[in-house]
Amino acid sequence: MTGLLVAVCGLLGLAIGSFLNVVIWRVPRKESVVRPPSHCPGCDEPIRPRDNIPVVSWLLLRGRCRHCGTRIAVRYPLVELGTAALFAGAAFHFRSNWVLPAYLLFFAALVAISFIDLDHFIVPNRIVWPAGLASIPLLILAAAVGHQWHALRNAAIGGAAAWLFLFIVHVINPRGMGFGDVRLAALLGLYLGWQGLWYVALGMFLAFVIGSVVGIGLIAFRGKGMKSALPFGPFLAAGATIAVFAGHPILHSYLNR
């Protein structure tokens, strides 16, 4: 059953990833993610269903629009494959636990937010708030069915703690830490806290470590200055993802030394 669940969630991730490509393109431009239907940004021709199959259509069309030949960025299939991998990984990690739907929502939000932040240096409220509000009933349902009220309590504490931590960082250095990252931290803390309060600390720590390593790399190899702006949302997402999937062995090794 675990293999079937992983396969189903992986396929679902491909479909959701296709929709996330629309979200990533339209949300920063304040466009509806529902209407009009998917269309080529070059010629505005609607994309037919046969040309909208995740990954497969991109490969068959060789990364170009069927009508005008406009190049379709490789990011599109990568978003679909990445979302599928996260969904499949979540299914394997949580298996039949009722918290799985909440984490699928969480990872979908992280993918969209990360790519939007990379492109536009914003963490959009149009994603953070709906994801946060939808998470509450999903986590309450998981707690009720699985009798995991302690996990729900830790999720609430984790969300508040992560928000407070990055809020303090924002107050100290508002140019280096946007308030969108503070809001995102609350969402991350909610899900990391569900697994345990140490996971919140680990996720935040990993985000800053990854951000520092990438920043130093850009300075060394790309000639970036010390004051060059970097979107922090993707680092928060990366730190949280690692903490979700690998937090247990990391924390076990650290806390039991």
PAKOLVEX-365893 format. One record per residue (C-alpha): residue number from 0; residue in one letter; x, y, z. Coordinates in nm, 2 decimals. Example, Ala and Ser with C-alpha at 12.3 -4.5 7.8 and 13.67 -1.06 7.14 Angstrom:
% PAKOLVEX-365893
+-----+------+--------+--------+--------+
! pos ! code !      x !      y !      z !
+-----+------+--------+--------+--------+
!   0 !    a !   1.23 !  -0.45 !   0.78 !
!   1 !    s !   1.37 !  -0.11 !   0.71 !
+-----+------+--------+--------+--------+
***
This chain:
% PAKOLVEX-365893
+-----+------+--------+--------+--------+
! pos ! code !      x !      y !      z !
+-----+------+--------+--------+--------+
!   0 !    m !   0.00 !   0.00 !   0.00 !
!   1 !    t !   0.29 !   0.24 !   0.07 !
!   2 !    g !   0.42 !   0.19 !  -0.29 !
!   3 !    l !   0.07 !   0.26 !  -0.43 !
!   4 !    l !   0.04 !   0.57 !  -0.21 !
!   5 !    v !   0.38 !   0.70 !  -0.32 !
!   6 !    a !   0.29 !   0.64 !  -0.69 !
!   7 !    v !  -0.05 !   0.82 !  -0.66 !
!   8 !    c !   0.10 !   1.11 !  -0.47 !
!   9 !    g !   0.38 !   1.14 !  -0.73 !
!  10 !    l !   0.13 !   1.15 !  -1.02 !
!  11 !    l !  -0.07 !   1.41 !  -0.82 !
!  12 !    g !   0.24 !   1.61 !  -0.77 !
!  13 !    l !   0.30 !   1.62 !  -1.15 !
!  14 !    a !  -0.06 !   1.76 !  -1.20 !
!  15 !    i !  -0.02 !   2.01 !  -0.91 !
!  16 !    g !   0.32 !   2.11 !  -1.04 !
!  17 !    s !   0.16 !   2.20 !  -1.37 !
!  18 !    f !  -0.09 !   2.42 !  -1.19 !
!  19 !    l !   0.19 !   2.57 !  -0.98 !
!  20 !    n !   0.36 !   2.69 !  -1.30 !
!  21 !    v !   0.05 !   2.90 !  -1.37 !
!  22 !    v !   0.06 !   3.03 !  -1.01 !
!  23 !    i !   0.43 !   3.12 !  -1.03 !
!  24 !    w !   0.37 !   3.32 !  -1.35 !
!  25 !    r !   0.04 !   3.49 !  -1.27 !
!  26 !    v !   0.04 !   3.56 !  -0.89 !
!  27 !    p !   0.32 !   3.82 !  -0.91 !
!  28 !    r !   0.14 !   3.99 !  -1.20 !
!  29 !    k !  -0.18 !   3.99 !  -0.99 !
!  30 !    e !  -0.37 !   3.78 !  -1.25 !
!  31 !    s !  -0.63 !   3.52 !  -1.19 !
!  32 !    v !  -0.49 !   3.17 !  -1.16 !
!  33 !    v !  -0.82 !   3.03 !  -1.30 !
!  34 !    r !  -0.91 !   3.24 !  -1.60 !
!  35 !    p !  -0.82 !   3.26 !  -1.88 !
!  36 !    p !  -0.71 !   2.90 !  -1.94 !
!  37 !    s !  -0.34 !   2.83 !  -1.99 !
!  38 !    h !  -0.20 !   3.00 !  -2.30 !
!  39 !    c !   0.13 !   3.07 !  -2.46 !
!  40 !    p !   0.29 !   3.39 !  -2.33 !
!  41 !    g !   0.43 !   3.45 !  -2.68 !
!  42 !    c !   0.12 !   3.42 !  -2.91 !
!  43 !    d !  -0.16 !   3.40 !  -2.65 !
!  44 !    e !  -0.29 !   3.08 !  -2.82 !
!  45 !    p !  -0.47 !   2.86 !  -2.57 !
!  46 !    i !  -0.28 !   2.54 !  -2.48 !
!  47 !    r !  -0.47 !   2.23 !  -2.58 !
!  48 !    p !  -0.50 !   1.95 !  -2.34 !
!  49 !    r !  -0.27 !   1.72 !  -2.54 !
!  50 !    d !   0.00 !   1.99 !  -2.50 !
!  51 !    n !  -0.06 !   2.03 !  -2.13 !
!  52 !    i !   0.05 !   1.69 !  -2.01 !
!  53 !    p !   0.31 !   1.74 !  -1.74 !
!  54 !    v !   0.67 !   1.69 !  -1.86 !
!  55 !    v !   0.56 !   1.47 !  -2.15 !
!  56 !    s !   0.42 !   1.75 !  -2.36 !
!  57 !    w !   0.73 !   1.96 !  -2.30 !
!  58 !    l !   0.95 !   1.68 !  -2.42 !
!  59 !    l !   0.74 !   1.60 !  -2.72 !
!  60 !    l !   0.73 !   1.97 !  -2.82 !
!  61 !    r !   1.10 !   2.00 !  -2.75 !
!  62 !    g !   1.04 !   2.29 !  -2.52 !
!  63 !    r !   0.86 !   2.51 !  -2.78 !
!  64 !    c !   0.50 !   2.64 !  -2.84 !
!  65 !    r !   0.33 !   2.43 !  -3.11 !
!  66 !    h !   0.19 !   2.75 !  -3.27 !
!  67 !    c !   0.46 !   3.02 !  -3.26 !
!  68 !    g !   0.77 !   2.83 !  -3.16 !
!  69 !    t !   0.83 !   3.04 !  -2.85 !
!  70 !    r !   1.07 !   2.86 !  -2.62 !
!  71 !    i !   0.92 !   2.72 !  -2.31 !
!  72 !    a !   1.16 !   2.74 !  -2.02 !
!  73 !    v !   1.30 !   2.41 !  -1.88 !
!  74 !    r !   1.18 !   2.54 !  -1.54 !
!  75 !    y !   0.83 !   2.42 !  -1.63 !
!  76 !    p !   0.91 !   2.05 !  -1.63 !
!  77 !    l !   1.15 !   2.09 !  -1.34 !
!  78 !    v !   0.87 !   2.24 !  -1.13 !
!  79 !    e !   0.65 !   1.95 !  -1.22 !
!  80 !    l !   0.91 !   1.69 !  -1.14 !
!  81 !    g !   1.02 !   1.87 !  -0.82 !
!  82 !    t !   0.66 !   1.88 !  -0.70 !
!  83 !    a !   0.61 !   1.51 !  -0.79 !
!  84 !    a !   0.93 !   1.42 !  -0.60 !
!  85 !    l !   0.82 !   1.62 !  -0.29 !
!  86 !    f !   0.48 !   1.46 !  -0.29 !
!  87 !    a !   0.61 !   1.11 !  -0.34 !
!  88 !    g !   0.87 !   1.18 !  -0.06 !
!  89 !    a !   0.60 !   1.30 !   0.17 !
!  90 !    a !   0.39 !   0.99 !   0.10 !
!  91 !    f !   0.68 !   0.76 !   0.18 !
!  92 !    h !   0.77 !   0.96 !   0.49 !
!  93 !    f !   0.42 !   1.00 !   0.64 !
!  94 !    r !   0.26 !   0.70 !   0.48 !
!  95 !    s !  -0.11 !   0.66 !   0.58 !
!  96 !    n !  -0.09 !   0.93 !   0.85 !
!  97 !    w !  -0.38 !   1.17 !   0.82 !
!  98 !    v !  -0.13 !   1.46 !   0.83 !
!  99 !    l !  -0.02 !   1.37 !   0.48 !
! 100 !    p !  -0.27 !   1.60 !   0.29 !
! 101 !    a !  -0.15 !   1.90 !   0.50 !
! 102 !    y !   0.21 !   1.83 !   0.41 !
! 103 !    l !   0.12 !   1.80 !   0.04 !
! 104 !    l !  -0.03 !   2.15 !   0.07 !
! 105 !    f !   0.28 !   2.27 !   0.25 !
! 106 !    f !   0.52 !   2.15 !  -0.01 !
! 107 !    a !   0.31 !   2.29 !  -0.30 !
! 108 !    a !   0.31 !   2.63 !  -0.13 !
! 109 !    l !   0.69 !   2.61 !  -0.08 !
! 110 !    v !   0.75 !   2.54 !  -0.45 !
! 111 !    a !   0.54 !   2.83 !  -0.56 !
! 112 !    i !   0.68 !   3.07 !  -0.31 !
! 113 !    s !   1.04 !   2.98 !  -0.37 !
! 114 !    f !   1.02 !   3.04 !  -0.75 !
! 115 !    i !   0.83 !   3.36 !  -0.71 !
! 116 !    d !   1.08 !   3.49 !  -0.46 !
! 117 !    l !   1.37 !   3.39 !  -0.69 !
! 118 !    d !   1.21 !   3.59 !  -0.98 !
! 119 !    h !   1.05 !   3.89 !  -0.80 !
! 120 !    f !   1.20 !   3.91 !  -0.45 !
! 121 !    i !   0.86 !   3.88 !  -0.29 !
! 122 !    v !   0.68 !   3.62 !  -0.07 !
! 123 !    p !   0.32 !   3.68 !  -0.19 !
! 124 !    n !   0.04 !   3.70 !   0.07 !
! 125 !    r !  -0.19 !   3.55 !  -0.20 !
! 126 !    i !  -0.01 !   3.22 !  -0.13 !
! 127 !    v !   0.11 !   3.24 !   0.23 !
! 128 !    w !  -0.23 !   3.34 !   0.38 !
! 129 !    p !  -0.45 !   3.08 !   0.19 !
! 130 !    a !  -0.19 !   2.81 !   0.27 !
! 131 !    g !  -0.18 !   2.90 !   0.63 !
! 132 !    l !  -0.56 !   2.92 !   0.67 !
! 133 !    a !  -0.61 !   2.59 !   0.49 !
! 134 !    s !  -0.35 !   2.42 !   0.70 !
! 135 !    i !  -0.54 !   2.48 !   1.03 !
! 136 !    p !  -0.84 !   2.25 !   0.96 !
! 137 !    l !  -0.61 !   1.99 !   0.79 !
! 138 !    l !  -0.39 !   1.97 !   1.10 !
! 139 !    i !  -0.68 !   1.98 !   1.34 !
! 140 !    l !  -0.84 !   1.68 !   1.14 !
! 141 !    a !  -0.51 !   1.49 !   1.16 !
! 142 !    a !  -0.48 !   1.56 !   1.53 !
! 143 !    a !  -0.84 !   1.44 !   1.59 !
! 144 !    v !  -0.82 !   1.13 !   1.38 !
! 145 !    g !  -0.47 !   1.03 !   1.50 !
! 146 !    h !  -0.51 !   1.15 !   1.86 !
! 147 !    q !  -0.20 !   1.37 !   1.81 !
! 148 !    w !  -0.31 !   1.68 !   2.01 !
! 149 !    h !   0.04 !   1.72 !   2.14 !
! 150 !    a !   0.16 !   1.75 !   1.78 !
! 151 !    l !  -0.10 !   2.02 !   1.72 !
! 152 !    r !   0.00 !   2.21 !   2.03 !
! 153 !    n !   0.37 !   2.19 !   1.92 !
! 154 !    a !   0.27 !   2.31 !   1.57 !
! 155 !    a !   0.10 !   2.62 !   1.72 !
! 156 !    i !   0.40 !   2.69 !   1.94 !
! 157 !    g !   0.64 !   2.63 !   1.65 !
! 158 !    g !   0.46 !   2.87 !   1.43 !
! 159 !    a !   0.46 !   3.14 !   1.69 !
! 160 !    a !   0.83 !   3.08 !   1.78 !
! 161 !    a !   0.95 !   3.09 !   1.42 !
! 162 !    w !   0.75 !   3.40 !   1.34 !
! 163 !    l !   0.89 !   3.57 !   1.65 !
! 164 !    f !   1.25 !   3.47 !   1.57 !
! 165 !    l !   1.24 !   3.61 !   1.22 !
! 166 !    f !   1.04 !   3.91 !   1.33 !
! 167 !    i !   1.33 !   4.00 !   1.56 !
! 168 !    v !   1.58 !   3.95 !   1.27 !
! 169 !    h !   1.36 !   4.17 !   1.06 !
! 170 !    v !   1.35 !   4.45 !   1.32 !
! 171 !    i !   1.73 !   4.43 !   1.36 !
! 172 !    n !   1.79 !   4.42 !   0.98 !
! 173 !    p !   1.48 !   4.52 !   0.79 !
! 174 !    r !   1.67 !   4.55 !   0.46 !
! 175 !    g !   1.81 !   4.20 !   0.49 !
! 176 !    m !   1.50 !   4.02 !   0.60 !
! 177 !    g !   1.16 !   4.12 !   0.44 !
! 178 !    f !   0.84 !   4.09 !   0.63 !
! 179 !    g !   0.72 !   3.83 !   0.38 !
! 180 !    d !   0.99 !   3.60 !   0.51 !
! 181 !    v !   0.85 !   3.66 !   0.86 !
! 182 !    r !   0.51 !   3.54 !   0.75 !
! 183 !    l !   0.65 !   3.24 !   0.57 !
! 184 !    a !   0.84 !   3.15 !   0.89 !
! 185 !    a !   0.51 !   3.11 !   1.07 !
! 186 !    l !   0.39 !   2.86 !   0.81 !
! 187 !    l !   0.72 !   2.67 !   0.83 !
! 188 !    g !   0.71 !   2.67 !   1.21 !
! 189 !    l !   0.36 !   2.53 !   1.20 !
! 190 !    y !   0.47 !   2.22 !   1.01 !
! 191 !    l !   0.81 !   2.17 !   1.16 !
! 192 !    g !   0.66 !   2.21 !   1.51 !
! 193 !    w !   0.41 !   1.93 !   1.43 !
! 194 !    q !   0.71 !   1.70 !   1.41 !
! 195 !    g !   0.87 !   1.85 !   1.72 !
! 196 !    l !   1.00 !   2.18 !   1.85 !
! 197 !    w !   1.36 !   2.09 !   1.78 !
! 198 !    y !   1.26 !   2.06 !   1.42 !
! 199 !    v !   1.18 !   2.43 !   1.41 !
! 200 !    a !   1.52 !   2.52 !   1.54 !
! 201 !    l !   1.68 !   2.29 !   1.29 !
! 202 !    g !   1.49 !   2.43 !   1.00 !
! 203 !    m !   1.57 !   2.79 !   1.08 !
! 204 !    f !   1.94 !   2.69 !   1.14 !
! 205 !    l !   1.96 !   2.51 !   0.81 !
! 206 !    a !   1.80 !   2.80 !   0.62 !
! 207 !    f !   2.07 !   3.04 !   0.75 !
! 208 !    v !   2.35 !   2.80 !   0.68 !
! 209 !    i !   2.23 !   2.73 !   0.33 !
! 210 !    g !   2.18 !   3.11 !   0.27 !
! 211 !    s !   2.53 !   3.18 !   0.40 !
! 212 !    v !   2.69 !   2.91 !   0.19 !
! 213 !    v !   2.51 !   3.03 !  -0.13 !
! 214 !    g !   2.59 !   3.40 !  -0.05 !
! 215 !    i !   2.96 !   3.32 !   0.00 !
! 216 !    g !   2.96 !   3.12 !  -0.32 !
! 217 !    l !   2.81 !   3.41 !  -0.52 !
! 218 !    i !   3.06 !   3.65 !  -0.37 !
! 219 !    a !   3.35 !   3.42 !  -0.46 !
! 220 !    f !   3.25 !   3.30 !  -0.80 !
! 221 !    r !   3.00 !   3.56 !  -0.94 !
! 222 !    g !   3.15 !   3.88 !  -0.81 !
! 223 !    k !   2.85 !   3.96 !  -0.60 !
! 224 !    g !   2.90 !   4.23 !  -0.33 !
! 225 !    m !   2.84 !   4.18 !   0.04 !
! 226 !    k !   2.52 !   4.40 !   0.02 !
! 227 !    s !   2.38 !   4.22 !  -0.29 !
! 228 !    a !   2.01 !   4.12 !  -0.23 !
! 229 !    l !   1.93 !   3.76 !  -0.21 !
! 230 !    p !   1.58 !   3.61 !  -0.17 !
! 231 !    f !   1.56 !   3.43 !   0.16 !
! 232 !    g !   1.23 !   3.24 !   0.09 !
! 233 !    p !   1.40 !   2.96 !  -0.11 !
! 234 !    f !   1.65 !   2.91 !   0.18 !
! 235 !    l !   1.37 !   2.89 !   0.43 !
! 236 !    a !   1.20 !   2.64 !   0.21 !
! 237 !    a !   1.51 !   2.43 !   0.16 !
! 238 !    g !   1.59 !   2.43 !   0.54 !
! 239 !    a !   1.23 !   2.33 !   0.62 !
! 240 !    t !   1.23 !   2.05 !   0.36 !
! 241 !    i !   1.55 !   1.90 !   0.48 !
! 242 !    a !   1.42 !   1.92 !   0.84 !
! 243 !    v !   1.10 !   1.74 !   0.75 !
! 244 !    f !   1.27 !   1.45 !   0.57 !
! 245 !    a !   1.60 !   1.42 !   0.75 !
! 246 !    g !   1.54 !   1.60 !   1.08 !
! 247 !    h !   1.51 !   1.28 !   1.28 !
! 248 !    p !   1.85 !   1.14 !   1.21 !
! 249 !    i !   2.02 !   1.48 !   1.23 !
! 250 !    l !   1.86 !   1.56 !   1.56 !
! 251 !    h !   1.91 !   1.21 !   1.70 !
! 252 !    s !   2.28 !   1.24 !   1.62 !
! 253 !    y !   2.31 !   1.59 !   1.77 !
! 254 !    l !   2.11 !   1.54 !   2.08 !
! 255 !    n !   2.25 !   1.20 !   2.17 !
! 256 !    r !   2.62 !   1.29 !   2.14 !
+-----+------+--------+--------+--------+
***
